[in-house]
Amino acid sequence: MNDYVVIIYNGEQVSVPKEVADFLEQDRKRQQAQDKQDARHLSKSEFETVLSGMECVKRPGEDAVLRNLRLENLRGAIAELDVQGQNLLSLRIQR
């Protein structure tokens, strides 16, 4: 009991099984949704673009705080290693 429907394909009317027409319609909707998502992503990325001049801006206070936090986290992670792990890390760093 295959139902056939007529669709427009490359400007011509074509009779296809309903399952094929349904699949093509779902694919068209999926592609349309993907195109909208791509457009949103591109418009959003325009606002997130970092200006080249901003890379030169230095924030010594913030940089020092972030460096100290990273060092503190690193020291804490190293302290949790067993002696063998600490020795291996020490050897690796000395290379």
C-alpha positions as CSV (number, residue, x, y, z in Angstrom):
1,M,0.0,0.0,0.0
2,N,2.5,2.5,-1.2
3,D,1.1,6.0,-1.4
4,Y,2.7,8.2,-4.0
5,V,2.9,12.0,-3.9
6,V,4.0,14.5,-6.5
7,I,6.9,16.7,-5.6
8,I,8.9,19.3,-7.6
9,Y,12.4,18.1,-8.2
10,N,14.8,20.2,-10.3
11,G,11.8,22.2,-11.6
12,E,9.9,19.1,-12.7
13,Q,7.0,17.2,-11.1
14,V,8.0,13.8,-10.0
15,S,5.9,11.0,-8.4
16,V,7.6,9.4,-5.4
17,P,6.6,7.2,-2.5
18,K,5.3,9.1,0.5
19,E,8.3,7.9,2.6
20,V,10.7,9.5,0.1
21,A,8.7,12.7,0.1
22,D,8.7,12.7,3.9
23,F,12.4,12.1,4.0
24,L,13.1,14.9,1.6
25,E,10.9,17.3,3.6
26,Q,12.7,16.4,6.8
27,D,16.1,16.8,5.1
28,R,15.0,20.2,3.8
29,K,13.9,21.3,7.3
30,R,17.2,20.0,8.8
31,Q,19.2,21.9,6.2
32,Q,17.2,25.1,6.8
33,A,17.7,24.8,10.5
34,Q,21.5,24.3,10.0
35,D,21.6,27.4,7.7
36,K,19.9,29.5,10.4
37,Q,22.3,28.1,13.1
38,D,25.3,28.9,10.8
39,A,24.0,32.4,10.3
40,R,23.5,33.0,14.0
41,H,27.0,31.6,14.7
42,L,28.5,33.9,12.1
43,S,26.7,37.0,13.4
44,K,27.6,36.1,17.0
45,S,31.3,35.7,16.1
46,E,31.4,39.2,14.7
47,F,30.8,40.5,18.2
48,E,33.4,38.1,19.7
49,T,36.2,39.1,17.4
50,V,39.2,40.4,19.4
51,L,40.7,43.6,18.0
52,S,44.4,43.3,17.3
53,G,45.1,46.4,19.4
54,M,43.5,44.7,22.4
55,E,46.2,42.0,22.5
56,C,48.8,44.7,23.4
57,V,46.8,45.8,26.5
58,K,48.6,44.7,29.7
59,R,47.0,44.4,33.0
60,P,49.9,43.9,35.4
61,G,47.8,43.5,38.5
62,E,45.4,40.9,37.0
63,D,48.3,39.1,35.2
64,A,50.1,38.7,38.5
65,V,47.0,37.5,40.4
66,L,46.3,34.9,37.6
67,R,49.9,33.8,37.5
68,N,49.9,33.3,41.3
69,L,46.6,31.3,41.2
70,R,48.0,29.0,38.5
71,L,51.2,28.5,40.5
72,E,49.2,27.7,43.6
73,N,47.1,25.2,41.7
74,L,50.2,23.6,40.2
75,R,51.9,23.3,43.6
76,G,48.7,21.8,45.1
77,A,48.6,19.2,42.2
78,I,52.2,18.3,42.7
79,A,51.8,17.9,46.4
80,E,49.1,15.4,45.8
81,L,51.4,13.2,43.7
82,D,53.3,10.3,45.4
83,V,57.1,10.5,45.7
84,Q,57.6,8.6,42.5
85,G,55.3,10.9,40.6
86,Q,57.0,14.0,42.0
87,N,60.4,12.5,41.0
88,L,59.2,11.7,37.5
89,L,57.9,15.3,37.1
90,S,61.1,16.7,38.4
91,L,63.1,14.7,35.9
92,R,60.8,15.8,33.1
93,I,61.0,19.5,34.0
94,Q,64.8,19.4,34.2
95,R,65.2,18.2,30.6
